[in-house]
Amino acid sequence: MMQPEQIKQLIEHGLAGAQVNVSGDGQHFEAHVVSDACAGKTMVQQHQLVYRALGDKMKQEIHALSIRTYTPEQWAQQASGSA
């Protein structure tokens, strides 16, 4: 069974320099990913970056994953409440 920390490490390894927070219960997870790699990409393209970082784990070990992706600038706006 996957743990949130394992998913966090996989995403961080696949997206160098990303800030990642993952929570979950072993089957259902939520990930917040802040990365420069998200800049200039659509939401679908951003999520594909995360899926690629997780590889086959998405097909086999992770039942459900909710993803929220941000550029560092978007995250700063989100954190300040002005998004």
C-alpha positions as CSV (number, residue, x, y, z in Angstrom):
1,M,0.0,0.0,0.0
2,M,1.4,3.4,-1.0
3,Q,1.9,6.1,1.6
4,P,1.7,9.8,1.1
5,E,5.4,10.2,1.7
6,Q,6.2,7.7,-1.0
7,I,4.1,9.6,-3.5
8,K,5.7,12.9,-2.5
9,Q,9.2,11.4,-3.1
10,L,8.2,10.1,-6.5
11,I,6.8,13.4,-7.6
12,E,9.8,15.3,-6.2
13,H,12.2,12.9,-8.0
14,G,10.3,13.3,-11.3
15,L,10.0,17.1,-11.0
16,A,13.3,18.4,-9.8
17,G,12.9,21.4,-7.5
18,A,9.1,20.9,-7.0
19,Q,7.5,21.6,-3.6
20,V,5.1,18.8,-3.0
21,N,2.6,18.1,-0.3
22,V,0.6,14.8,-0.3
23,S,-2.1,13.6,2.0
24,G,-4.2,10.5,1.9
25,D,-5.4,7.3,3.5
26,G,-3.5,4.7,1.5
27,Q,-5.9,4.5,-1.4
28,H,-7.2,8.1,-2.0
29,F,-4.7,10.9,-2.1
30,E,-4.5,14.6,-2.7
31,A,-1.3,16.3,-4.0
32,H,-0.4,19.9,-4.2
33,V,2.6,20.5,-6.5
34,V,4.4,23.8,-7.0
35,S,6.9,23.7,-9.8
36,D,8.5,26.0,-12.4
37,A,7.8,23.2,-14.8
38,C,4.1,24.2,-14.7
39,A,4.8,27.6,-16.3
40,G,3.2,28.0,-19.7
41,K,1.4,24.7,-19.6
42,T,-2.3,23.9,-19.5
43,M,-3.7,22.2,-16.4
44,V,-3.9,18.9,-18.4
45,Q,-0.2,19.3,-19.3
46,Q,0.7,20.1,-15.7
47,H,-1.1,17.0,-14.5
48,Q,0.6,14.9,-17.1
49,L,3.9,15.9,-15.6
50,V,2.8,14.5,-12.3
51,Y,1.4,11.3,-13.8
52,R,4.7,10.8,-15.6
53,A,6.6,11.2,-12.4
54,L,4.4,8.5,-10.8
55,G,4.7,6.1,-13.8
56,D,3.1,2.7,-13.3
57,K,2.2,3.5,-9.7
58,M,-0.9,5.3,-11.0
59,K,-2.1,2.1,-12.7
60,Q,-1.3,-0.3,-10.0
61,E,-0.9,1.1,-6.5
62,I,-2.6,4.5,-6.4
63,H,-6.4,4.1,-6.5
64,A,-7.3,7.8,-6.7
65,L,-5.2,11.0,-6.8
66,S,-6.5,14.5,-6.8
67,I,-3.9,16.9,-8.2
68,R,-3.6,20.6,-7.8
69,T,-0.7,22.2,-9.7
70,Y,0.8,25.7,-9.4
71,T,3.7,27.7,-10.6
72,P,5.6,29.4,-7.7
73,E,3.8,32.7,-8.7
74,Q,0.4,31.1,-8.6
75,W,1.2,29.5,-5.3
76,A,2.3,32.8,-3.8
77,Q,-1.0,34.4,-4.9
78,Q,-3.0,31.4,-3.5
79,A,-1.2,31.7,-0.2
80,S,-1.9,35.4,0.1
81,G,-5.6,34.9,-0.7
82,S,-5.5,37.1,-3.8
83,A,-5.9,34.4,-6.4
